[in-house]
Amino acid sequence: MIQKQILETIKKNERFLVIAHINPEGDSIGSQLAMANLLRTMGKTVRIINEHSVPKNLMFLPGSDQIEVFSELNKEDINFDVAIILDCPIPERIGGIRNLLKGKQIIIIDHHISDQSFGDINWTDTKASSAGEMVYQVFKAAKVPLDDASAVCIYVAIMTDTGSFRYSNTTVATHHIIAELLHFDFSPNKVYEHIYETKSFEVMKLLSEVLSNLKRSADGRYVWFRVTDQMLKRNKLTAESTEDFIAFVRMIEGAEVVAYLREIENGSKVKISMRSKTDIDVNAIAGHFGGGGHKAASGCMIEANIDQAEEMLLNQIKKSIAEHNGKNNQEK
């Protein structure tokens, strides 16, 4: 069993570095904090370091203030025996911390279908709803009791990656885990409020601008929107405040694929997030540009200005839909 192999490696080593992907969200932050709690309970020394800081709406999580930002650290002071990388399918998604991993033992715990298994121990479970659900399984395998702090972190990891238990990755096992977590001392409605109901006036104004400039294909099968640096600067907002805009656009009836394009690095690159509401595989679309994720939720980066990136992305979406239609016609 892979969990046994992971636990044997943990027992044999003392110093651990816990990492997640760039631009961390609920699953990556929640699973990191829970994993760090597990390691400390087992008597280990732990540092949690990410490329980017904790999003504001997740700062309520216990221990979030212990997550360090890589660019703010003296690299020579980062000492560890084993790196545990959570919720990250490809090494490029780690960021600059990747440069510290040479010669170190690496454990990968991930649930994406695009996982490249770039560690020494690779546990990929595409049936798991989230990395948080997998960390819960490590707790069980280690026979380490959950505490209140770990329970709420795992709850947030699962809740956010399942879209509050609305997405197709929500399983019977997911609900069984949530049922156990709800016995601990935290308030689900307060958690939801922190994550989804603490939007500033400026964020809502920007959302109204985004919604008023939505674009869709002639047949309505795909919808997309853009957020530029200028839009963020005008509203004095950070990019992280727009991450869940795609959830609003996903509600549009008849839209099978939804795409969000956001300028980064002064407009020289564009970050793409996609969602699929049917069996159209957005992971394959993202993979065309070197990205990945899940069949129904995926992302990538395109090195181009936003107009060029939009054209490239839409051409690939059209191609994927056409191939999907052709496959369906052959099966009939």
C-alpha positions as CSV (number, residue, x, y, z in Angstrom):
1,M,0.0,0.0,0.0
2,I,1.4,3.4,-1.0
3,Q,0.3,5.0,2.3
4,K,2.5,2.5,4.1
5,Q,5.5,3.5,2.0
6,I,4.8,7.1,2.7
7,L,4.6,6.5,6.5
8,E,7.8,4.5,6.5
9,T,9.6,7.4,4.8
10,I,8.2,9.8,7.3
11,K,9.3,7.7,10.2
12,K,12.8,7.4,8.9
13,N,13.3,11.1,8.4
14,E,13.2,14.2,10.7
15,R,12.9,17.4,8.6
16,F,10.1,18.0,6.1
17,L,9.2,20.6,3.6
18,V,5.5,20.8,2.6
19,I,4.8,22.4,-0.7
20,A,1.8,23.0,-3.0
21,H,1.3,24.7,-6.3
22,I,1.6,28.3,-7.3
23,N,-1.4,30.5,-6.6
24,P,-2.6,28.2,-3.8
25,E,-6.3,27.7,-3.1
26,G,-8.5,25.9,-0.6
27,D,-7.4,22.4,-1.3
28,S,-3.7,23.1,-1.5
29,I,-3.7,25.3,1.7
30,G,-6.0,23.0,3.6
31,S,-4.1,19.8,2.8
32,Q,-0.8,21.5,3.5
33,L,-1.9,22.6,7.0
34,A,-3.4,19.2,7.8
35,M,-0.3,17.4,6.6
36,A,2.0,19.6,8.6
37,N,-0.2,18.9,11.7
38,L,0.2,15.2,11.1
39,L,4.0,15.4,10.8
40,R,4.3,17.5,13.9
41,T,2.1,15.0,15.9
42,M,4.6,12.4,14.7
43,G,7.5,14.4,16.2
44,K,8.8,15.8,13.0
45,T,10.2,19.3,12.1
46,V,8.1,21.0,9.4
47,R,8.2,24.1,7.2
48,I,5.4,25.0,4.8
49,I,6.7,27.1,1.9
50,N,4.8,28.2,-1.2
51,E,5.6,30.4,-4.2
52,H,2.7,32.7,-3.3
53,S,1.0,33.9,-0.1
54,V,-2.2,32.5,1.5
55,P,-5.3,34.0,-0.1
56,K,-7.1,36.4,2.2
57,N,-10.2,34.3,2.4
58,L,-8.2,31.4,3.8
59,M,-6.3,33.2,6.5
60,F,-8.8,32.1,9.1
61,L,-7.5,28.6,8.9
62,P,-5.5,27.6,12.0
63,G,-1.8,27.6,11.2
64,S,-2.1,29.7,8.0
65,D,0.3,32.3,9.5
66,Q,3.0,29.6,9.5
67,I,3.0,29.3,5.7
68,E,6.0,31.1,4.3
69,V,6.5,32.8,0.9
70,F,9.6,31.5,-1.0
71,S,10.7,34.9,-2.3
72,E,10.9,36.3,1.2
73,L,13.3,33.7,2.5
74,N,17.0,33.1,2.7
75,K,17.4,30.0,0.6
76,E,20.4,28.8,2.6
77,D,18.2,28.5,5.7
78,I,15.8,26.1,4.1
79,N,17.0,22.7,5.3
80,F,15.0,19.5,4.9
81,D,15.3,15.7,4.3
82,V,12.1,15.1,2.4
83,A,9.7,17.3,0.4
84,I,6.0,16.5,0.4
85,I,4.3,18.0,-2.6
86,L,0.5,18.2,-2.4
87,D,-2.1,18.9,-5.1
88,C,0.5,19.6,-7.8
89,P,0.6,17.4,-11.0
90,I,3.6,18.9,-12.7
91,P,7.0,20.2,-11.4
92,E,6.6,23.6,-13.2
93,R,3.6,24.3,-11.0
94,I,5.7,24.4,-7.8
95,G,7.5,27.6,-8.8
96,G,11.0,28.6,-7.8
97,I,11.1,26.2,-4.8
98,R,11.7,23.5,-7.4
99,N,15.3,24.5,-7.5
100,L,15.8,23.3,-3.9
101,L,14.6,19.8,-4.6
102,K,17.7,18.4,-6.4
103,G,19.1,15.5,-4.5
104,K,16.2,15.4,-2.0
105,Q,13.6,12.7,-1.5
106,I,10.2,13.7,-2.9
107,I,6.8,12.4,-2.0
108,I,3.9,13.4,-4.3
109,I,0.3,13.3,-3.1
110,D,-2.0,14.4,-5.9
111,H,-5.4,13.7,-7.4
112,H,-5.1,15.2,-10.9
113,I,-5.3,13.0,-14.1
114,S,-2.5,15.1,-15.6
115,D,-0.1,14.1,-12.8
116,Q,3.4,13.4,-14.1
117,S,4.6,11.4,-11.1
118,F,7.9,13.3,-10.7
119,G,8.7,12.2,-7.2
120,D,10.4,9.2,-5.6
121,I,7.1,8.1,-4.1
122,N,4.1,9.0,-6.2
123,W,0.6,8.6,-4.9
124,T,-1.9,9.7,-7.5
125,D,-5.6,9.0,-6.8
126,T,-7.8,10.4,-9.6
127,K,-10.9,9.1,-7.8
128,A,-10.2,11.3,-4.7
129,S,-12.2,14.5,-4.6
130,S,-9.1,16.5,-3.4
131,A,-5.6,16.3,-2.0
132,G,-7.3,17.0,1.4
133,E,-9.2,13.7,1.1
134,M,-5.9,11.9,0.5
135,V,-4.3,13.6,3.5
136,Y,-7.3,12.3,5.6
137,Q,-6.4,8.8,4.4
138,V,-2.8,9.3,5.6
139,F,-4.1,10.2,9.0
140,K,-6.1,7.0,9.1
141,A,-3.2,4.9,7.8
142,A,-0.9,6.4,10.5
143,K,-3.6,5.9,13.2
144,V,-3.1,9.5,14.2
145,P,-6.3,11.0,15.6
146,L,-7.7,14.1,13.9
147,D,-7.9,17.3,15.9
148,D,-10.1,20.3,15.5
149,A,-7.5,22.2,13.4
150,S,-6.8,19.4,11.0
151,A,-10.5,18.6,10.7
152,V,-11.4,22.1,9.5
153,C,-8.4,22.3,7.2
154,I,-9.4,19.0,5.5
155,Y,-13.0,20.1,5.4
156,V,-12.0,23.3,3.5
157,A,-9.8,21.3,1.2
158,I,-12.7,19.0,0.2
159,M,-15.4,21.6,0.2
160,T,-13.6,24.0,-2.1
161,D,-12.4,21.4,-4.6
162,T,-15.9,19.9,-4.9
163,G,-17.6,23.2,-5.3
164,S,-19.4,22.9,-2.0
165,F,-20.1,19.2,-2.9
166,R,-21.8,20.1,-6.2
167,Y,-19.2,18.8,-8.7
168,S,-19.0,15.3,-10.1
169,N,-15.9,14.5,-8.0
170,T,-18.1,14.3,-4.9
171,T,-18.5,10.7,-4.0
172,V,-20.0,8.5,-1.3
173,A,-16.5,8.3,0.3
174,T,-16.4,12.1,0.3
175,H,-19.6,12.4,2.2
176,H,-18.6,9.8,4.7
177,I,-15.4,11.8,5.4
178,I,-17.3,15.0,5.8
179,A,-19.8,13.3,8.2
180,E,-16.8,12.4,10.4
181,L,-15.3,15.9,10.2
182,L,-18.5,17.6,11.2
183,H,-18.1,16.0,14.7
184,F,-15.2,18.4,15.3
185,D,-15.4,21.9,16.8
186,F,-15.9,24.2,13.8
187,S,-18.9,25.9,12.2
188,P,-19.6,24.9,8.5
189,N,-21.6,28.1,8.0
190,K,-18.8,30.2,9.3
191,V,-16.3,28.4,7.0
192,Y,-18.6,29.0,4.0
193,E,-18.9,32.7,5.0
194,H,-15.1,33.1,5.3
195,I,-14.5,31.6,1.8
196,Y,-17.5,32.7,-0.2
197,E,-19.3,35.6,1.5
198,T,-16.5,38.1,2.3
199,K,-16.3,39.9,-1.0
200,S,-15.4,43.6,-1.0
201,F,-17.5,46.2,-2.7
202,E,-14.6,46.6,-5.2
203,V,-14.6,42.9,-6.1
204,M,-18.4,42.9,-6.7
205,K,-18.0,45.9,-8.9
206,L,-15.3,44.1,-10.9
207,L,-17.5,41.1,-11.2
208,S,-20.3,43.2,-12.6
209,E,-17.9,44.5,-15.2
210,V,-16.8,41.0,-16.1
211,L,-20.4,39.7,-16.4
212,S,-21.3,42.7,-18.6
213,N,-18.5,41.8,-21.0
214,L,-19.0,38.1,-21.3
215,K,-18.5,36.5,-24.7
216,R,-20.0,33.3,-26.0
217,S,-19.9,31.2,-29.2
218,A,-22.6,31.4,-31.8
219,D,-24.1,28.1,-30.6
220,G,-23.7,29.0,-26.9
221,R,-21.7,25.9,-26.2
222,Y,-18.7,27.8,-24.8
223,V,-18.4,31.1,-22.9
224,W,-15.3,33.0,-21.9
225,F,-14.3,36.2,-20.1
226,R,-11.1,38.2,-19.4
227,V,-9.6,40.1,-16.5
228,T,-6.7,42.4,-17.4
229,D,-4.1,44.1,-15.3
230,Q,-5.7,47.4,-16.0
231,M,-9.0,46.1,-14.6
232,L,-7.3,45.0,-11.4
233,K,-5.3,48.2,-11.0
234,R,-8.4,50.4,-11.6
235,N,-10.2,48.6,-8.8
236,K,-7.1,48.3,-6.6
237,L,-7.5,44.5,-6.4
238,T,-5.2,41.5,-6.5
239,A,-5.6,38.6,-8.9
240,E,-6.6,36.2,-6.1
241,S,-9.8,38.1,-5.5
242,T,-11.1,37.0,-9.0
243,E,-10.4,33.3,-8.7
244,D,-14.0,32.2,-8.1
245,F,-15.5,34.4,-10.9
246,I,-15.6,31.4,-13.1
247,A,-18.1,29.8,-10.7
248,F,-20.7,32.5,-11.5
249,V,-20.1,32.2,-15.3
250,R,-20.4,28.4,-15.0
251,M,-24.1,28.8,-14.1
252,I,-25.0,29.9,-17.7
253,E,-27.5,27.5,-19.2
254,G,-26.3,25.7,-22.3
255,A,-22.6,26.6,-21.7
256,E,-20.6,23.3,-21.8
257,V,-17.2,24.9,-21.5
258,V,-16.3,28.1,-19.5
259,A,-12.9,29.8,-19.8
260,Y,-11.3,32.5,-17.8
261,L,-8.4,34.4,-19.2
262,R,-6.3,36.6,-16.9
263,E,-3.2,38.6,-17.7
264,I,-0.1,38.0,-15.7
265,E,3.5,39.3,-15.7
266,N,2.5,42.6,-17.2
267,G,0.5,41.1,-19.9
268,S,3.3,38.9,-21.3
269,K,1.4,35.7,-20.3
270,V,-2.1,34.7,-19.8
271,K,-3.4,32.3,-17.1
272,I,-6.3,30.1,-18.3
273,S,-8.8,28.4,-16.1
274,M,-11.5,26.2,-17.6
275,R,-14.6,24.3,-16.5
276,S,-16.6,21.7,-18.3
277,K,-20.2,20.9,-17.6
278,T,-20.4,17.9,-19.9
279,D,-18.0,15.2,-21.0
280,I,-15.9,17.6,-23.0
281,D,-12.3,17.1,-21.6
282,V,-10.8,20.5,-20.6
283,N,-7.8,18.7,-19.3
284,A,-6.9,17.7,-22.9
285,I,-7.4,21.3,-23.9
286,A,-5.1,22.6,-21.2
287,G,-2.6,19.8,-22.0
288,H,-2.3,21.3,-25.5
289,F,-0.7,24.3,-23.8
290,G,1.4,22.4,-21.3
291,G,-1.2,22.6,-18.5
292,G,-3.5,20.1,-16.9
293,G,-5.8,19.2,-14.0
294,H,-9.1,17.3,-14.2
295,K,-11.4,16.4,-17.1
296,A,-14.0,18.9,-15.8
297,A,-11.7,21.5,-14.3
298,S,-8.3,22.4,-15.6
299,G,-5.8,25.2,-16.4
300,C,-2.7,26.3,-18.3
301,M,-0.5,29.2,-19.1
302,I,-0.1,30.8,-22.5
303,E,2.9,33.0,-23.3
304,A,1.3,35.6,-25.5
305,N,-0.8,38.8,-25.0
306,I,-4.4,38.3,-24.1
307,D,-5.8,38.8,-27.6
308,Q,-3.4,36.2,-29.0
309,A,-4.1,33.8,-26.1
310,E,-7.8,34.2,-26.6
311,E,-7.6,33.3,-30.2
312,M,-5.3,30.3,-29.5
313,L,-7.5,29.0,-26.7
314,L,-10.8,29.4,-28.7
315,N,-9.3,27.5,-31.7
316,Q,-8.4,24.6,-29.4
317,I,-11.9,24.6,-27.7
318,K,-13.6,24.6,-31.1
319,K,-11.3,21.7,-32.2
320,S,-12.1,19.7,-29.1
321,I,-15.8,20.2,-29.4
322,A,-15.7,19.2,-33.0
323,E,-13.7,16.0,-32.2
324,H,-16.2,15.3,-29.3
325,N,-19.1,15.7,-31.8
326,G,-17.4,13.4,-34.3
327,K,-16.8,10.7,-31.7
328,N,-20.4,10.9,-30.5
329,N,-21.7,10.6,-34.0
330,Q,-19.5,7.5,-34.6
331,E,-20.8,5.8,-31.5
332,K,-24.5,6.3,-32.5
